[in-house]
Amino acid sequence: TEEVAEYLGVGQATVYRWCREGSLPAVKIGRRWRVRRSALEEFVRKNERSETLVGRLRRFLEVPDNLMAVVQDRELMRKIDAAFFRAAEARGGTMIKYQLEEPRLPSVGEVREKLGQAGLDVEGLEVEGRLRFVTEGGEPGNRVEEVRRLAEEESGEGRSVWISMNWDLRMGVKEALAQQRALTELVEGSELVVKTTVLEEDLDEWPGADQRRAQVMHSGTIWLAREGLALSRVSPALEL
């Protein structure tokens, strides 16, 4: 399984799960799984053909990255979290859900349930130290220092660190944008992938100029609605 994981670019835990579920045909001999070359090649061909949210994000996300995700509703907010962390698991990253408890947003319990339904071994990853749930406390405006602290705590593991958070609705738009700009500066040159998610109805309340500014100050934007998915990247300003 070590060779299979290296070939597919995922962690061994992911390969074990695929074998147990039967999605990757394998034979268990003793405590080890054996995968035939023909079965592995067929598995790769099938997954290349499948068009899923996880697959699209895996191809889109980079390390480092600072992303804004705009979603239509609470259910899609849980769905984008699950897809983001599935992509992180496949890259061998450490995953952190930075949770602001707010009645309109999914709770930690809802997020945990959705991650499990999406195929993540939540308890196993927590025991392994690769998945953490952190509840945001204190005054608004401290996220940059919190992200820096979390990144430093995980830096000794040699893995990329993937952090998902929701937009801090306790702050004014301009203050929140300044915080996001500081996050972009922190992420540059690091092993951090940070995603900040905002509900479409909250974004609609911002002035148009602030909406445009929010999009270009992040390295990428994810728009997820019932009608479909849109992914975009910001390129550096170019000379004529």
Helices and strands as residue ranges (DSSP letters): H 2-8, H 12-21, E 27-29, E 32-34, H 37-49, H 53-60, E 65-71, H 74-90, E 94-99, H 108-117, H 122-128, E 131-135, H 143-154, G 155-157, E 161-166, H 173-187, E 192-199, H 200-203, H 208-217, E 220-225, E 228-233
